[in-house]
């Protein structure tokens, strides 16, 4: 419980911050957010614990005002300039249950045409707020061909496109991937969130690198039983069966966001077909051969005692992944298209939702 002086200081600072938020909302809807908005939002959210303890009414007004600012940000339309503010909101919503709940409740009471989020009782835990921001972040990142090129260069490790430093922290970015994994997001959006998390650990923080590696290993190990690597009995339930139990995300985001997402993925596929065409490996054997060479060239990284067995397992997994990749479908209503494959070797990068098969 803050003392009287701390509470009064928090009240005054919150009042000034809320007034400043109103000035940030003043420009026309077409204008990008002002540069100081992310820091201001973070500043306002920092006051909430003090206000909750000493002035709940002001805390409620502050949360409502923050939601209004988010509404203005997302109403400006797709633009890379929106990313810093979206990242700050996502960073706080992903861990702060009270903020998520209040945003959802306030928004539900707003007129239908001005709502930030969809009314999504099936999503549970107000996670539809996080899904909306994750999809909006992806859409704004890939606004044009420059965004497509930067995204693909990052996936293929083939370029050093300047993207700036994310406003979201690594722990929060990693949590964002955890939460959205509960839904059948298009794989290309999942890849985008993983790239966002990877950009947050570009510094010398060894602990963050190890945490990212641990997360990758958990994902990797969850697939091994289904691939038969450990020769487990058939009575063991395949971890991949959880794909069929994922909740559909389309009912948890606004219809306009869903349509923008489809158009953006459609544009990405068209861009790849127009600009890469013959440079992409088009057959499974092409991809397997280049990946197999990569495995051979890096055997020295493995202990000699386990090198042969480990190489066999990796090749086996690669074969299974390639088989699964062929089952994926493009996430567009109007047509299907082939997956985007890596030029540098490795598995196809599927753009679509998980198929109904065990892949």
C-alpha positions in Angstrom: 0.0 0.0 0.0 1.6 3.3 -1.0 1.8 6.0 1.6 0.0 9.3 1.1 2.9 11.1 -0.6 3.5 8.3 -3.0 -0.2 8.1 -3.9 -0.4 11.8 -4.4 2.7 11.8 -6.6 1.2 8.9 -8.7 -2.1 10.8 -9.0 -0.4 13.9 -10.3 1.9 12.1 -12.7 -1.0 10.0 -14.0 -3.1 13.0 -14.7 -0.3 14.7 -16.6 0.3 11.5 -18.6 -3.3 11.1 -19.5 -3.4 14.6 -20.7 -0.4 14.0 -22.8 -2.0 10.8 -24.3 -4.9 13.0 -25.5 -2.5 15.2 -27.4 -0.9 12.1 -29.0 -4.4 11.1 -30.3 -5.0 14.6 -31.9 -3.4 14.1 -35.3 -5.5 12.9 -38.2 -6.1 9.1 -38.5 -3.7 9.0 -41.5 -0.8 10.5 -39.5 1.6 8.1 -37.8 1.8 8.0 -34.0 4.2 10.4 -32.4 7.6 9.0 -31.5 7.1 9.4 -27.8 3.9 7.4 -27.6 5.5 4.0 -26.7 7.4 5.5 -23.7 4.3 7.4 -22.6 2.2 4.2 -22.7 4.8 2.4 -20.7 4.9 5.3 -18.2 1.1 5.2 -17.7 1.0 1.5 -17.2 3.7 1.9 -14.6 1.4 4.0 -12.4 -1.4 1.4 -12.3 -0.1 -0.6 -9.3 0.0 2.5 -7.2 -3.4 3.7 -8.3 -4.9 0.2 -7.8 -3.8 0.3 -4.2 -4.8 3.9 -3.4 -7.2 5.2 -6.0 -9.0 2.4 -7.9 -11.3 4.9 -9.7 -8.4 6.8 -11.3 -6.8 3.4 -12.2 -9.9 2.4 -14.1 -10.0 5.7 -15.9 -6.3 5.3 -16.8 -6.9 1.8 -18.2 -9.9 3.1 -20.2 -7.8 5.9 -21.6 -5.0 3.5 -22.6 -7.5 1.4 -24.5 -8.7 4.6 -26.3 -5.0 5.2 -27.4 -4.7 1.6 -28.6 -7.9 2.1 -30.6 -6.5 5.2 -32.2 -3.2 3.4 -33.1 -4.9 0.4 -34.7 -7.4 2.7 -36.6 -4.5 4.3 -38.5 -4.2 1.3 -40.8 -1.2 -0.9 -41.5 2.1 0.9 -41.2 5.6 0.1 -39.8 5.3 3.2 -37.7 2.7 1.5 -35.6 5.0 -1.3 -34.5 6.7 0.3 -31.5 3.3 1.2 -29.9 1.8 -2.2 -30.7 4.8 -3.9 -29.1 4.5 -1.9 -25.9 0.8 -2.8 -25.5 1.5 -6.4 -26.4 4.4 -6.6 -23.9 2.1 -5.6 -21.1 -1.0 -7.4 -22.1 0.8 -10.8 -22.5 1.6 -10.9 -18.8 -0.9 -8.5 -17.1 -4.1 -10.4 -16.7 -5.9 -7.5 -15.0 -5.0 -5.2 -18.0 -6.2 -7.8 -20.5 -9.5 -8.3 -18.6 -10.2 -4.6 -18.2 -9.4 -3.9 -21.9 -11.7 -6.7 -22.9 -14.5 -5.5 -20.6 -14.3 -1.8 -21.6 -14.1 -2.7 -25.3 -17.1 -5.0 -25.0 -19.2 -2.1 -23.6 -18.2 0.2 -26.5 -20.4 0.5 -29.7 -19.7 -2.3 -32.1 -18.2 -0.1 -34.8 -15.6 1.3 -32.4 -14.4 -1.9 -30.8 -10.7 -2.8 -30.8 -11.3 -6.5 -30.3 -13.9 -9.0 -31.3 -16.3 -10.5 -28.7 -14.7 -13.9 -28.4 -16.0 -16.0 -25.5 -14.5 -19.2 -27.1 -10.9 -17.9 -26.8 -10.8 -18.0 -23.0 -8.6 -15.9 -20.7 -9.1 -12.8 -22.8 -6.3 -14.1 -25.1 -8.2 -12.6 -28.1 -6.6 -9.3 -27.2 -3.1 -10.7 -27.7 -4.1 -12.4 -30.9 -5.4 -9.1 -32.3 -2.2 -7.3 -31.5 0.0 -10.2 -32.9 -1.9 -10.2 -36.2 -1.8 -6.4 -36.4 1.9 -6.5 -35.8 2.4 -9.0 -38.6 0.2 -7.0 -41.0 2.0 -3.7 -40.3 5.4 -5.4 -40.7 4.6 -6.7 -44.2 2.9 -3.6 -45.5 4.6 -3.6 -48.9 7.2 -5.4 -51.0 10.0 -4.0 -48.8 8.4 -5.7 -45.8 8.0 -8.9 -47.8 11.7 -8.9 -48.8 12.9 -8.1 -45.2 10.8 -10.9 -43.8 12.0 -13.5 -46.3 15.6 -12.4 -45.9 15.3 -13.0 -42.2 13.7 -16.4 -42.7 16.5 -17.4 -45.1 19.3 -15.8 -43.2 20.3 -14.2 -46.4 20.3 -10.5 -45.6 20.9 -7.8 -43.1 17.7 -5.7 -43.4 17.7 -2.9 -40.9 14.5 -3.3 -38.8 15.3 -1.3 -35.7 15.2 -2.5 -32.1 11.9 -3.9 -30.9 10.2 -2.2 -28.0 9.0 -5.5 -26.6 11.3 -7.4 -24.3 12.6 -10.9 -25.0 10.6 -12.6 -22.2 7.4 -10.9 -23.4 8.1 -11.8 -27.0 8.7 -15.4 -26.1 5.5 -15.4 -24.0 3.7 -14.0 -27.0 4.7 -17.1 -29.0 3.6 -19.4 -26.2 0.1 -17.8 -25.9 -0.6 -17.6 -29.6 0.5 -21.2 -30.0 -2.8 -22.3 -28.5 -4.5 -21.2 -31.7 -4.3 -22.3 -35.3 -2.5 -19.1 -36.5 -1.1 -19.3 -40.0 2.5 -20.6 -39.8 3.8 -17.5 -41.5 2.5 -15.4 -38.5 4.1 -17.9 -36.1 7.4 -17.5 -38.0 7.0 -13.7 -37.7 6.6 -13.9 -33.9 9.7 -16.2 -33.6 11.7 -13.7 -35.6 10.5 -10.9 -33.4 11.7 -12.9 -30.3 15.0 -13.6 -32.0 15.6 -9.9 -32.6 15.3 -9.3 -28.9 18.3 -11.5 -28.0 20.8 -10.0 -30.4 22.8 -8.6 -27.5 25.4 -10.4 -25.3 22.8 -11.7 -22.8 23.8 -15.4 -22.5 20.8 -16.2 -20.3 18.3 -15.1 -23.0 20.1 -17.1 -25.7 20.0 -20.2 -23.5 16.3 -19.6 -22.8 15.6 -19.3 -26.5 17.6 -22.5 -27.1 15.6 -24.3 -24.4 12.3 -23.2 -25.9 13.5 -24.5 -29.3 14.4 -27.8 -27.7 11.0 -28.2 -26.1 9.4 -27.7 -29.5 11.8 -30.1 -31.1 11.4 -32.8 -28.5 7.6 -32.6 -28.7 7.8 -33.8 -32.3 10.3 -36.7 -31.9 7.8 -39.3 -30.6 5.5 -38.7 -33.5 8.4 -39.1 -35.9 9.2 -42.5 -34.3 12.7 -41.5 -33.4 12.5 -43.3 -30.0 10.5 -46.3 -31.3 7.8 -45.8 -28.7 4.8 -48.0 -28.6 1.8 -47.1 -30.6 -0.2 -46.7 -27.4 1.7 -43.4 -26.8 -0.5 -40.5 -28.0 1.2 -38.5 -30.6 2.0 -34.9 -29.5 1.0 -33.8 -33.0 -2.6 -34.7 -32.2 -2.7 -31.5 -30.2 -2.8 -29.7 -33.6 -6.4 -30.9 -34.1 -7.3 -29.6 -30.7 -6.1 -26.0 -31.3 -8.7 -23.4 -31.2 -9.5 -21.6 -34.4 -8.1 -18.1 -34.3 -10.4 -16.5 -36.9 -13.2 -16.3 -34.4 -10.9 -14.5 -31.9 -9.9 -11.6 -34.1 -11.9 -8.9 -35.9 -13.3 -9.8 -39.3 -11.5 -6.8 -40.8 -8.2 -8.0 -39.3 -8.8 -11.5 -40.6 -9.3 -10.2 -44.1 -6.2 -8.0 -44.0 -4.2 -11.0 -42.8 -5.5 -13.1 -45.8 -4.7 -10.3 -48.2 -1.2 -9.9 -46.7 -0.3 -13.6 -46.9 -1.7 -13.7 -50.4 0.5 -10.7 -51.4 3.5 -12.4 -49.8 2.9 -15.6 -51.9 2.5 -13.5 -55.1 5.7 -11.6 -54.3 7.6 -14.9 -53.9 6.3 -16.3 -57.1 7.2 -13.1 -59.0 10.6 -12.5 -57.6 12.1 -15.8 -56.7 10.5 -18.3 -59.1 13.2 -20.4 -60.5 15.6 -19.6 -57.6 13.5 -21.6 -55.2 14.0 -25.4 -55.0 10.8 -26.9 -56.3 11.2 -30.6 -55.6 11.7 -32.5 -52.4 14.9 -34.1 -53.7 16.4 -30.6 -54.3 15.6 -29.5 -50.8 16.8 -32.8 -49.3 20.1 -32.8 -51.2 21.0 -29.2 -50.1 20.0 -29.9 -46.5 21.9 -33.2 -46.5 25.0 -31.4 -47.6 24.5 -28.9 -44.7 24.3 -31.9 -42.2 27.4 -33.5 -43.6 29.4 -30.2 -43.5 28.5 -29.7 -39.8 29.1 -33.1 -38.4 32.2 -31.9 -36.6 29.9 -30.1 -34.1 28.8 -33.5 -32.8 30.8 -35.7 -30.4 32.5 -38.4 -32.5 30.8 -41.2 -30.3 27.3 -40.0 -31.3 28.0 -38.5 -34.7 26.7 -41.3 -36.9 23.5 -42.0 -34.8 22.7 -38.3 -34.5 23.2 -37.7 -38.2 20.8 -40.6 -39.0 18.2 -39.1 -36.6 18.5 -35.6 -38.1 18.1 -37.0 -41.7 15.1 -39.0 -40.6 13.5 -35.9 -39.1 14.2 -33.9 -42.2 12.5 -36.5 -44.4 9.4 -36.4 -42.1 9.4 -32.6 -42.1 9.5 -32.5 -45.9 6.7 -35.0 -46.1 4.6 -32.9 -43.7 5.4 -29.7 -45.6 3.8 -31.0 -48.7 0.5 -31.4 -46.8 0.3 -27.7 -46.0 -2.1 -25.3 -47.7 -1.9 -21.6 -48.3 -4.0 -19.5 -45.9 -6.2 -17.7 -48.5 -9.8 -18.2 -49.5 -9.6 -17.5 -53.2 -6.9 -20.0 -54.2 -4.3 -22.4 -52.9 -0.6 -22.1 -53.8 2.6 -23.9 -53.2 4.6 -23.3 -50.1 7.6 -20.9 -50.0 10.7 -23.0 -49.8 14.1 -22.0 -48.5 16.7 -21.2 -51.1 19.5 -22.1 -48.7 18.2 -25.6 -48.1 16.1 -26.8 -45.2 12.4 -27.5 -44.9 9.7 -25.8 -46.8 8.2 -22.8 -45.0 4.5 -23.6 -45.1 2.1 -20.7 -45.3 -1.1 -22.1 -43.9 -2.9 -23.7 -41.1 -2.1 -27.2 -39.8 -3.7 -29.9 -42.0 -6.0 -32.5 -40.6 -3.4 -35.2 -41.2 -0.8 -36.2 -38.6 1.5 -33.7 -40.2 
